[in-house]
């Protein structure tokens, strides 16, 4: 099946940086949503395992843009299998848009397809919007892209953002770094920013994001599911996110207690951001 390599060494090449000096901890591949089952099967044949295979379906829905597959021991090979990106509502449109201007590059001894430069710039901005100012790597990627990527490429990225309905997150991502707000103004990109967007810009912990999701739940049943997953995540999901816990029940119990103790702080942070959002 057709797959596009994204992020990682692709970002390094766009920025004119040797991929060796910009190390990556995983490999990001983008496939069409319809190809996701076949891609997952191919990874399984190659000896990879879905890290969240034992998590609840509702927990998997919280990361709707992809799956994480691993192979190996203490230093595993990790593949993030994407069929979408942060805030993109139509995965099929995303793959069509990014594959339209795709071209091949050599990575090691392999020729792989990558999105066009405009698509890569869009991904950099959306990645920064997803993780916020506290994640140095994504912020530095964005800062470098604003500094070195030609403005015509950013115009292409803005057109793709409009096509995919992610102008708001795209603009929010650009405004995270110096020079980004001016670029967004020149591109004419603006969009509504949600409470969740504000929280992500601050690289807020998951607690306030859960509270915002609970507030926006459309039904009582959906709210109950959000609350259950927030307060009592499955052991499989906890261990997938925190492999250092191992199989120890004591460490797992301590994790739950610490999680509950953080609730007051999460409520305070959410309230502050929500008040600021309303004022704006």
C-alpha positions in Angstrom: 0.0 0.0 0.0 1.1 3.6 -0.4 2.6 5.3 2.7 4.1 8.7 3.2 7.0 9.3 5.6 6.3 12.4 7.7 8.1 14.3 10.5 11.5 13.1 11.6 14.1 13.1 8.8 11.6 14.7 6.5 11.4 17.8 8.7 15.2 17.8 9.0 15.6 17.9 5.3 13.0 20.7 4.9 15.0 22.7 7.4 18.3 21.9 5.8 19.5 20.0 8.8 21.4 16.7 8.7 18.9 14.1 10.1 21.8 12.7 12.2 21.9 15.8 14.3 18.1 15.8 14.7 17.5 12.4 16.3 14.0 10.8 16.3 12.7 8.2 18.7 10.1 6.8 16.3 9.2 6.5 12.6 6.0 8.3 11.5 4.1 6.9 8.5 0.9 8.2 7.1 -1.5 5.9 5.2 -5.0 6.4 3.9 -7.7 5.5 6.5 -9.0 2.7 4.2 -5.5 1.2 4.2 -5.1 1.3 8.0 -6.2 -2.4 8.7 -3.8 -3.7 6.0 -0.9 -1.5 7.2 -1.5 -2.8 10.8 -1.5 -6.4 9.5 1.8 -5.8 7.7 3.4 -4.4 10.8 2.2 -7.4 12.8 3.7 -9.8 10.2 7.0 -7.9 10.6 6.9 -8.6 14.4 5.5 -5.4 15.7 2.9 -5.1 18.4 0.2 -2.5 18.9 1.2 -0.8 22.2 -2.4 -0.1 23.1 -3.9 -3.3 21.9 -5.3 -4.1 25.4 -6.7 -0.6 26.1 -10.4 0.2 26.1 -12.0 1.3 22.8 -12.9 4.6 24.4 -9.3 5.2 25.3 -8.2 4.5 21.7 -10.7 7.1 20.5 -8.8 9.7 22.5 -5.9 9.4 20.0 -7.9 9.2 16.8 -5.0 10.1 14.5 -2.9 7.0 14.7 -1.6 3.9 16.4 1.8 3.1 18.0 3.5 -0.1 17.1 6.7 -1.4 18.7 9.2 -4.2 18.2 12.2 -5.1 20.2 13.4 -5.0 23.8 14.9 -2.2 26.0 15.5 0.0 22.9 12.5 -0.8 20.7 11.8 0.3 17.2 8.7 2.4 17.3 6.4 3.1 14.4 3.6 5.7 14.7 1.1 4.6 12.1 -1.0 7.7 11.2 -4.1 7.9 9.2 -4.8 11.5 10.3 -3.3 14.4 12.2 -4.2 16.7 15.1 -7.6 18.5 14.4 -8.0 17.0 10.9 -11.6 15.8 10.6 -11.4 14.0 7.2 -8.5 11.6 7.1 -9.2 10.6 3.5 -9.0 14.2 2.4 -5.7 14.6 4.3 -4.0 11.7 2.6 -5.3 12.8 -0.8 -4.1 16.4 -0.2 -0.6 15.4 1.1 0.0 12.7 -1.5 -0.9 15.0 -4.4 2.5 16.7 -4.4 4.4 13.8 -2.9 7.9 13.0 -4.2 10.5 10.4 -3.3 13.7 10.8 -1.3 16.4 8.5 -0.2 16.5 7.5 3.5 19.4 5.2 4.1 19.2 2.7 1.3 15.5 3.1 0.7 13.5 5.4 -1.5 10.4 6.6 0.3 7.5 9.0 -0.6 7.2 12.2 1.4 4.7 15.1 1.2 5.5 18.2 -0.7 7.1 21.1 1.1 3.8 22.9 1.8 2.4 19.7 3.4 5.5 19.3 5.5 5.3 22.9 6.7 1.6 22.4 7.6 2.5 19.3 9.6 5.2 21.2 11.5 2.7 24.0 12.5 0.0 21.5 13.5 2.5 19.4 15.5 3.5 22.5 17.5 -0.1 23.4 18.1 -0.7 19.9 19.4 2.1 19.9 21.9 2.5 23.6 22.8 5.4 25.7 24.0 6.7 23.2 26.6 7.9 20.6 24.0 11.2 22.0 22.9 11.7 19.8 19.8 8.4 20.8 18.1 8.9 24.5 18.9 12.4 24.5 17.6 11.2 22.8 14.4 8.6 25.5 14.0 11.1 28.3 14.8 13.5 26.9 12.2 10.8 26.5 9.6 9.6 30.1 10.0 13.2 31.2 9.7 14.3 29.2 6.7 11.3 27.9 4.7 10.3 30.3 1.9 7.1 32.2 2.3 5.6 30.8 -0.9 5.9 27.4 0.8 3.9 28.7 3.8 1.3 30.0 1.4 1.0 26.4 0.1 0.6 25.3 3.7 -2.1 27.8 4.4 -4.0 26.7 1.3 -3.8 23.1 2.5 -5.0 24.2 6.0 -8.0 25.9 4.4 -8.7 22.8 2.3 -8.6 20.5 5.3 -10.5 22.8 7.7 -7.6 23.3 10.1 -6.9 27.1 9.7 -7.5 27.8 13.4 -4.9 25.2 14.7 -2.5 26.1 11.9 -2.6 29.8 12.9 -2.5 28.9 16.6 0.6 26.8 16.0 2.4 29.6 14.1 1.7 32.1 16.9 3.6 30.0 19.4 7.0 31.4 18.4 8.6 34.7 17.6 7.9 35.8 14.0 4.9 33.3 13.8 2.2 35.9 14.5 3.6 38.2 11.7 3.7 35.3 9.3 0.1 34.3 10.1 -1.0 37.9 9.5 0.8 38.0 6.1 -0.8 34.7 5.2 -4.2 36.0 6.3 -4.8 32.9 8.5 -7.0 33.4 11.5 -9.4 31.1 13.3 -11.2 30.5 16.5 -9.2 29.1 19.3 -10.8 26.8 21.8 -10.1 26.3 25.5 -8.4 23.0 24.5 -6.2 24.9 22.1 -5.2 27.3 24.9 -4.3 24.4 27.1 -2.3 22.7 24.5 -0.4 25.9 23.7 0.7 25.8 27.3 1.6 22.1 27.1 -0.9 21.5 29.9 -1.0 18.1 31.5 -3.8 15.8 30.6 -6.0 16.6 33.6 -7.3 20.0 32.3 -7.8 18.5 28.9 -9.9 15.8 30.4 -12.0 18.4 32.2 -12.6 20.3 28.9 -13.5 17.1 27.2 -16.0 16.3 30.0 -17.5 19.8 29.7 -18.0 19.3 25.9 -19.4 15.8 26.1 -22.7 15.7 24.1 -24.6 13.2 26.3 -24.6 11.9 29.9 -23.2 8.5 28.6 -20.4 10.2 26.8 -19.6 12.2 29.9 -19.6 9.1 32.1 -17.1 7.4 29.7 -14.8 10.4 29.8 -14.9 10.5 33.6 -14.3 6.8 33.9 -11.3 6.9 31.5 -9.9 10.0 33.3 -10.2 8.6 36.8 -9.6 4.9 36.2 -7.7 4.4 33.0 -7.2 0.7 32.2 -4.0 -0.8 33.5 -3.0 -1.6 29.9 -3.2 2.0 28.9 -1.3 3.2 32.0 1.5 0.7 31.4 1.6 1.6 27.7 2.2 5.2 28.6 4.4 4.5 31.5 6.5 1.3 30.8 8.7 2.1 33.8 5.8 0.8 36.0 6.4 -2.7 34.7 4.0 -5.3 36.1 4.2 -4.2 39.7 0.7 -3.8 41.2 2.1 -1.6 43.9 3.5 0.9 41.4 0.3 0.8 39.5 -1.7 1.6 42.6 0.6 4.4 43.5 0.1 5.8 40.0 -3.7 6.0 40.5 -3.3 7.7 43.8 -1.0 10.3 42.4 -3.4 10.8 39.5 -6.3 11.5 41.9 -4.2 13.9 44.0 -3.5 16.0 40.9 -7.2 16.7 40.3 -7.4 20.0 42.3 -4.4 21.4 40.4 -6.0 20.4 37.1 -9.3 22.2 38.1 -7.4 25.4 39.0 -5.5 25.4 35.7 -8.6 24.7 33.7 -10.5 27.5 35.4 -7.7 30.0 34.8 -7.5 29.2 31.1 -11.3 29.2 30.7 -11.6 32.6 32.3 -8.9 34.0 30.0 -10.6 32.4 27.0 -13.9 34.0 27.8 -12.2 37.4 28.3 -10.7 37.2 24.8 
